[in-house]
Amino acid sequence: MSLKTLSISAAFILSACANVVEETRTQAVLDGGFFDGEPYEIRTRLMEGPNGTYEQTRVVYKGFARTCIRDSPNDCESKARNLINEYDELIF
């Protein structure tokens, strides 16, 4: 099992054992590059699990999502750019 698959599985398992306490949704737009102006959404959830509360942030584009680190400069935008590029390649 690859590291990418393992991390996705771990995130899924953690989410399956937790309850969403609060969710915020923020609209965002890519700035610059090939997909300049393409809209996406940033969803931040406050989760409550058996070991306490934690926050999960994801970028969402046309039903597809990737986890990102909101406090890390450009991480969410970078994940959104990659997600939009993957979606574009999937369609064409």
OpenMM code with the backbone's topology and positions (N, CA, C; nanometers):
from openmm import Vec3, app, unit

residues = "MET SER LEU LYS THR LEU SER ILE SER ALA ALA PHE ILE LEU SER ALA CYS ALA ASN VAL VAL GLU GLU THR ARG THR GLN ALA VAL LEU ASP GLY GLY PHE PHE ASP GLY GLU PRO TYR GLU ILE ARG THR ARG LEU MET GLU GLY PRO ASN GLY THR TYR GLU GLN THR ARG VAL VAL TYR LYS GLY PHE ALA ARG THR CYS ILE ARG ASP SER PRO ASN ASP CYS GLU SER LYS ALA ARG ASN LEU ILE ASN GLU TYR ASP GLU LEU ILE PHE".split()
positions = [
    Vec3(0.0850, -0.1167, 0.0000),
    Vec3(0.0000, 0.0000, 0.0000),
    Vec3(0.0901, 0.1237, 0.0000),
    Vec3(0.0635, 0.2165, -0.0880),
    Vec3(0.1466, 0.3364, -0.0979),
    Vec3(0.1158, 0.4335, 0.0161),
    Vec3(0.2087, 0.5270, 0.0378),
    Vec3(0.1918, 0.6271, 0.1438),
    Vec3(0.0692, 0.7137, 0.1174),
    Vec3(0.0455, 0.7492, -0.0095),
    Vec3(-0.0699, 0.8324, -0.0448),
    Vec3(-0.1996, 0.7592, -0.0109),
    Vec3(-0.2069, 0.6312, -0.0457),
    Vec3(-0.3258, 0.5518, -0.0175),
    Vec3(-0.3452, 0.5363, 0.1324),
    Vec3(-0.2347, 0.5163, 0.2037),
    Vec3(-0.2407, 0.5002, 0.3479),
    Vec3(-0.2912, 0.6272, 0.4164),
    Vec3(-0.2419, 0.7445, 0.3733),
    Vec3(-0.2857, 0.8699, 0.4346),
    Vec3(-0.4321, 0.8982, 0.4043),
    Vec3(-0.4768, 0.8659, 0.2845),
    Vec3(-0.6181, 0.8843, 0.2491),
    Vec3(-0.7045, 0.7911, 0.3333),
    Vec3(-0.6589, 0.6671, 0.3510),
    Vec3(-0.7334, 0.5710, 0.4323),
    Vec3(-0.7405, 0.6163, 0.5770),
    Vec3(-0.6295, 0.6679, 0.6292),
    Vec3(-0.6271, 0.7143, 0.7677),
    Vec3(-0.7227, 0.8309, 0.7869),
    Vec3(-0.7248, 0.9248, 0.6938),
    Vec3(-0.8156, 1.0394, 0.7026),
    Vec3(-0.9608, 0.9928, 0.6976),
    Vec3(-0.9886, 0.8951, 0.6128),
    Vec3(-1.1242, 0.8427, 0.6006),
    Vec3(-1.1668, 0.7738, 0.7292),
    Vec3(-1.0781, 0.6940, 0.7857),
    Vec3(-1.1092, 0.6219, 0.9093),
    Vec3(-1.1320, 0.7198, 1.0237),
    Vec3(-1.0458, 0.8226, 1.0343),
    Vec3(-1.0637, 0.9230, 1.1388),
    Vec3(-1.1967, 0.9953, 1.1231),
    Vec3(-1.2327, 1.0281, 1.0004),
    Vec3(-1.3579, 1.0984, 0.9749),
    Vec3(-1.4776, 1.0103, 1.0060),
    Vec3(-1.4642, 0.8807, 0.9823),
    Vec3(-1.5748, 0.7887, 1.0052),
    Vec3(-1.6045, 0.7725, 1.1537),
    Vec3(-1.5075, 0.7969, 1.2395),
    Vec3(-1.5237, 0.7803, 1.3837),
    Vec3(-1.5546, 0.9109, 1.4544),
    Vec3(-1.5762, 1.0179, 1.3821),
    Vec3(-1.5941, 1.1494, 1.4432),
    Vec3(-1.7253, 1.2120, 1.3984),
    Vec3(-1.7714, 1.3073, 1.4781),
    Vec3(-1.8911, 1.3839, 1.4454),
    Vec3(-1.8512, 1.5259, 1.4084),
    Vec3(-1.9179, 1.5809, 1.3087),
    Vec3(-1.8928, 1.7195, 1.2698),
    Vec3(-1.9659, 1.8102, 1.3674),
    Vec3(-1.8901, 1.8964, 1.4357),
    Vec3(-1.9470, 1.9900, 1.5319),
    Vec3(-1.9841, 2.1199, 1.4616),
    Vec3(-1.8969, 2.1632, 1.3687),
    Vec3(-1.9184, 2.2896, 1.2981),
    Vec3(-1.8500, 2.2816, 1.1618),
    Vec3(-1.9097, 2.3437, 1.0607),
    Vec3(-1.8497, 2.3468, 0.9278),
    Vec3(-1.8631, 2.4876, 0.8704),
    Vec3(-1.7521, 2.5388, 0.8157),
    Vec3(-1.7567, 2.6667, 0.7449),
    Vec3(-1.7134, 2.6440, 0.6014),
    Vec3(-1.7780, 2.7161, 0.5119),
    Vec3(-1.7463, 2.7062, 0.3693),
    Vec3(-1.7092, 2.8438, 0.3178),
    Vec3(-1.5953, 2.8507, 0.2480),
    Vec3(-1.5462, 2.9760, 0.1938),
    Vec3(-1.5228, 2.9599, 0.0448),
    Vec3(-1.5763, 3.0505, -0.0341),
    Vec3(-1.5529, 3.0488, -0.1783),
    Vec3(-1.4167, 3.1113, -0.2075),
    Vec3(-1.3429, 3.0514, -0.2990),
    Vec3(-1.2111, 3.1017, -0.3363),
    Vec3(-1.1952, 3.0907, -0.4877),
    Vec3(-1.0968, 3.1614, -0.5409),
    Vec3(-1.0705, 3.1625, -0.6851),
    Vec3(-0.9202, 3.1521, -0.7059),
    Vec3(-0.8787, 3.0669, -0.8009),
    Vec3(-0.7363, 3.0568, -0.8320),
    Vec3(-0.6869, 3.1871, -0.8926),
    Vec3(-0.5667, 3.2246, -0.8550),
    Vec3(-0.5075, 3.3497, -0.9014),
    Vec3(-0.3813, 3.3182, -0.9812),
    Vec3(-0.3865, 3.3434, -1.1110),
    Vec3(-0.2700, 3.3211, -1.1973),
    Vec3(-0.2639, 3.1802, -1.2526),
    Vec3(-0.1827, 3.1629, -1.3522),
    Vec3(-0.1634, 3.0308, -1.4123),
    Vec3(-0.2703, 2.9940, -1.5124),
    Vec3(-0.2663, 2.8701, -1.5571),
    Vec3(-0.3555, 2.8210, -1.6606),
    Vec3(-0.5022, 2.8244, -1.6173),
    Vec3(-0.5289, 2.7971, -1.4903),
    Vec3(-0.6665, 2.7934, -1.4406),
    Vec3(-0.7049, 2.9216, -1.3670),
    Vec3(-0.6465, 3.0330, -1.4055),
    Vec3(-0.6735, 3.1630, -1.3434),
    Vec3(-0.8234, 3.1922, -1.3444),
    Vec3(-0.8763, 3.2294, -1.2280),
    Vec3(-1.0177, 3.2637, -1.2177),
    Vec3(-1.1096, 3.1467, -1.1909),
    Vec3(-1.0572, 3.0247, -1.1849),
    Vec3(-1.1398, 2.9054, -1.1612),
    Vec3(-1.1829, 2.9014, -1.0138),
    Vec3(-1.3141, 2.8946, -0.9872),
    Vec3(-1.3614, 2.8943, -0.8485),
    Vec3(-1.3522, 2.7554, -0.7839),
    Vec3(-1.3296, 2.7540, -0.6545),
    Vec3(-1.3323, 2.6324, -0.5741),
    Vec3(-1.3782, 2.6708, -0.4338),
    Vec3(-1.3962, 2.5708, -0.3492),
    Vec3(-1.4462, 2.5963, -0.2149),
    Vec3(-1.3480, 2.5425, -0.1110),
    Vec3(-1.3346, 2.6139, -0.0006),
    Vec3(-1.2542, 2.5669, 0.1121),
    Vec3(-1.3513, 2.5335, 0.2247),
    Vec3(-1.3495, 2.4080, 0.2702),
    Vec3(-1.4377, 2.3648, 0.3790),
    Vec3(-1.3522, 2.3313, 0.5015),
    Vec3(-1.3868, 2.3938, 0.6113),
    Vec3(-1.3185, 2.3665, 0.7372),
    Vec3(-1.4199, 2.3077, 0.8340),
    Vec3(-1.3886, 2.1907, 0.8864),
    Vec3(-1.4781, 2.1230, 0.9794),
    Vec3(-1.4117, 2.1089, 1.1154),
    Vec3(-1.4881, 2.1347, 1.2181),
    Vec3(-1.4452, 2.1056, 1.3534),
    Vec3(-1.5067, 1.9705, 1.3875),
    Vec3(-1.4221, 1.8734, 1.4131),
    Vec3(-1.4655, 1.7354, 1.4351),
    Vec3(-1.4466, 1.6991, 1.5818),
    Vec3(-1.5368, 1.6176, 1.6328),
    Vec3(-1.5246, 1.5671, 1.7690),
    Vec3(-1.5158, 1.4154, 1.7622),
    Vec3(-1.4033, 1.3637, 1.8090),
    Vec3(-1.3806, 1.2203, 1.8058),
    Vec3(-1.3526, 1.1658, 1.9437),
    Vec3(-1.3185, 1.0389, 1.9526),
    Vec3(-1.2936, 0.9761, 2.0827),
    Vec3(-1.1750, 1.0371, 2.1584),
    Vec3(-1.0821, 1.1017, 2.0884),
    Vec3(-0.9646, 1.1610, 2.1523),
    Vec3(-0.9727, 1.3137, 2.1607),
    Vec3(-1.0906, 1.3702, 2.1452),
    Vec3(-1.1077, 1.5152, 2.1535),
    Vec3(-1.1479, 1.5757, 2.0205),
    Vec3(-1.1340, 1.7077, 2.0111),
    Vec3(-1.1724, 1.7774, 1.8891),
    Vec3(-1.0499, 1.8078, 1.8033),
    Vec3(-1.0714, 1.8143, 1.6741),
    Vec3(-0.9669, 1.8505, 1.5791),
    Vec3(-1.0309, 1.9167, 1.4584),
    Vec3(-0.9495, 1.9851, 1.3799),
    Vec3(-0.9979, 2.0581, 1.2629),
    Vec3(-0.9488, 1.9895, 1.1357),
    Vec3(-1.0353, 1.9836, 1.0370),
    Vec3(-1.0019, 1.9262, 0.9069),
    Vec3(-1.0384, 2.0287, 0.7999),
    Vec3(-0.9426, 2.0608, 0.7140),
    Vec3(-0.9675, 2.1561, 0.6057),
    Vec3(-0.9483, 2.0861, 0.4728),
    Vec3(-1.0414, 2.1102, 0.3805),
    Vec3(-1.0357, 2.0482, 0.2484),
    Vec3(-1.0707, 2.1511, 0.1420),
    Vec3(-1.0113, 2.1353, 0.0236),
    Vec3(-1.0547, 2.2125, -0.0920),
    Vec3(-1.1480, 2.1225, -0.1720),
    Vec3(-1.2539, 2.1801, -0.2255),
    Vec3(-1.3548, 2.1029, -0.2982),
    Vec3(-1.3756, 2.1669, -0.4345),
    Vec3(-1.3750, 2.0808, -0.5383),
    Vec3(-1.3979, 2.1266, -0.6750),
    Vec3(-1.4838, 2.0235, -0.7465),
    Vec3(-1.6047, 2.0637, -0.7826),
    Vec3(-1.6994, 1.9794, -0.8567),
    Vec3(-1.7144, 1.8400, -0.7949),
    Vec3(-1.7274, 1.8372, -0.6627),
    Vec3(-1.7514, 1.7120, -0.5925),
    Vec3(-1.6260, 1.6359, -0.5516),
    Vec3(-1.5110, 1.6776, -0.5961),
    Vec3(-1.3848, 1.6137, -0.5596),
    Vec3(-1.3176, 1.6975, -0.4515),
    Vec3(-1.2466, 1.6321, -0.3593),
    Vec3(-1.1871, 1.7054, -0.2475),
    Vec3(-1.0460, 1.6556, -0.2163),
    Vec3(-0.9666, 1.7464, -0.1607),
    Vec3(-0.8312, 1.7145, -0.1137),
    Vec3(-0.8107, 1.7853, 0.0196),
    Vec3(-0.7470, 1.7179, 0.1128),
    Vec3(-0.7144, 1.7769, 0.2423),
    Vec3(-0.5986, 1.8745, 0.2258),
    Vec3(-0.6066, 1.9862, 0.2963),
    Vec3(-0.4983, 2.0852, 0.2927),
    Vec3(-0.4748, 2.1418, 0.4320),
    Vec3(-0.3656, 2.2140, 0.4469),
    Vec3(-0.3303, 2.2779, 0.5734),
    Vec3(-0.3554, 2.4274, 0.5568),
    Vec3(-0.4616, 2.4756, 0.6179),
    Vec3(-0.5046, 2.6142, 0.5983),
    Vec3(-0.4000, 2.7159, 0.6444),
    Vec3(-0.3277, 2.6859, 0.7524),
    Vec3(-0.2289, 2.7794, 0.8065),
    Vec3(-0.0964, 2.7780, 0.7316),
    Vec3(-0.0792, 2.6849, 0.6410),
    Vec3(0.0435, 2.6763, 0.5622),
    Vec3(0.0271, 2.7627, 0.4368),
    Vec3(0.1175, 2.8584, 0.4153),
    Vec3(0.1033, 2.9500, 0.3011),
    Vec3(0.0874, 2.8762, 0.1672),
    Vec3(-0.0196, 2.9081, 0.0972),
    Vec3(-0.0494, 2.8568, -0.0377),
    Vec3(-0.0764, 2.7070, -0.0450),
    Vec3(-0.0866, 2.6364, 0.0687),
    Vec3(-0.1110, 2.4922, 0.0619),
    Vec3(-0.2479, 2.4620, 0.0030),
    Vec3(-0.3519, 2.5308, 0.0500),
    Vec3(-0.4863, 2.5044, -0.0018),
    Vec3(-0.4974, 2.5435, -0.1491),
    Vec3(-0.4370, 2.6559, -0.1865),
    Vec3(-0.4410, 2.6967, -0.3277),
    Vec3(-0.3656, 2.5971, -0.4147),
    Vec3(-0.2532, 2.5484, -0.3654),
    Vec3(-0.1748, 2.4495, -0.4396),
    Vec3(-0.2531, 2.3187, -0.4561),
    Vec3(-0.3198, 2.2744, -0.3487),
    Vec3(-0.4008, 2.1525, -0.3562),
    Vec3(-0.5191, 2.1724, -0.4501),
    Vec3(-0.5789, 2.2926, -0.4479),
    Vec3(-0.6908, 2.3226, -0.5383),
    Vec3(-0.6436, 2.3208, -0.6831),
    Vec3(-0.5275, 2.3803, -0.7090),
    Vec3(-0.4722, 2.3826, -0.8445),
    Vec3(-0.4483, 2.2397, -0.8949),
    Vec3(-0.3904, 2.1550, -0.8102),
    Vec3(-0.3666, 2.0148, -0.8474),
    Vec3(-0.4975, 1.9405, -0.8695),
    Vec3(-0.5950, 1.9648, -0.7830),
    Vec3(-0.7253, 1.8999, -0.7946),
    Vec3(-0.7952, 1.9391, -0.9243),
    Vec3(-0.7928, 2.0678, -0.9566),
    Vec3(-0.8557, 2.1156, -1.0803),
    Vec3(-0.7838, 2.0583, -1.2017),
    Vec3(-0.6521, 2.0500, -1.1959),
    Vec3(-0.5748, 1.9916, -1.3056),
    Vec3(-0.6088, 1.8436, -1.3225),
    Vec3(-0.6190, 1.7696, -1.2113),
    Vec3(-0.6560, 1.6272, -1.2179),
    Vec3(-0.7959, 1.6110, -1.2756),
    Vec3(-0.8889, 1.6962, -1.2350),
    Vec3(-1.0253, 1.6909, -1.2861),
    Vec3(-1.0259, 1.7172, -1.4363),
    Vec3(-0.9485, 1.8176, -1.4789),
    Vec3(-0.9401, 1.8523, -1.6204),
    Vec3(-0.8850, 1.7347, -1.7016),
    Vec3(-0.7835, 1.6661, -1.6489),
    Vec3(-0.7260, 1.5508, -1.7188),
    Vec3(-0.8229, 1.4337, -1.7196),
    Vec3(-0.9018, 1.4192, -1.6132),
    Vec3(-0.9994, 1.3111, -1.6044),
    Vec3(-1.1092, 1.3266, -1.7099),
    Vec3(-1.1528, 1.4505, -1.7321),
    Vec3(-1.2598, 1.4787, -1.8272),
    Vec3(-1.2117, 1.4645, -1.9711),
    Vec3(-1.0893, 1.5106, -1.9980),
    Vec3(-1.0385, 1.5068, -2.1344),
    Vec3(-0.9401, 1.3975, -2.1466),
] * unit.nanometer
topology = app.Topology()
chain = topology.addChain("A")
for resn in residues:
    res = topology.addResidue(resn, chain)
    for name in ("N", "CA", "C"):
        topology.addAtom(name, app.Element.getBySymbol(name[0]), res)
